[in-house]
Amino acid sequence: MKLTILIIQGADYLIGTIKEIPAVVTQGTSRQEVLKNIQDALQLYLEDMRAEEDFGNVVGVEELVFA
């Protein structure tokens, strides 16, 4: 799976977000820092999503691993 990372020039920092998951946002002083931080932010976002307890009437659970 490919994700599109958008890097936007802010007033003081570069802002990074994932186009397909706009809730994942981070910042950095360089492109490399934004790319590292966006991976950390995505990991935290996915961990938070896993921690959600009220999914309603779940009929199955499967894991998806991205290479």
ChimeraX attribute file (.defattr): number of C-alpha atoms within 10 A of each C-alpha:
attribute: neighborCount
match mode: 1-to-1
recipient: residues
	/A:1	5
	/A:2	6
	/A:3	9
	/A:4	10
	/A:5	18
	/A:6	16
	/A:7	19
	/A:8	13
	/A:9	11
	/A:10	11
	/A:11	7
	/A:12	9
	/A:13	15
	/A:14	18
	/A:15	20
	/A:16	25
	/A:17	23
	/A:18	19
	/A:19	13
	/A:20	11
	/A:21	13
	/A:22	11
	/A:23	12
	/A:24	20
	/A:25	20
	/A:26	22
	/A:27	23
	/A:28	19
	/A:29	12
	/A:30	12
	/A:31	16
	/A:32	10
	/A:33	14
	/A:34	23
	/A:35	19
	/A:36	13
	/A:37	18
	/A:38	23
	/A:39	14
	/A:40	13
	/A:41	20
	/A:42	18
	/A:43	13
	/A:44	13
	/A:45	16
	/A:46	11
	/A:47	11
	/A:48	10
	/A:49	10
	/A:50	9
	/A:51	9
	/A:52	8
	/A:53	7
	/A:54	7
	/A:55	6
	/A:56	6
	/A:57	6
	/A:58	7
	/A:59	5
	/A:60	5
	/A:61	6
	/A:62	5
	/A:63	5
	/A:64	6
	/A:65	6
	/A:66	6
	/A:67	4
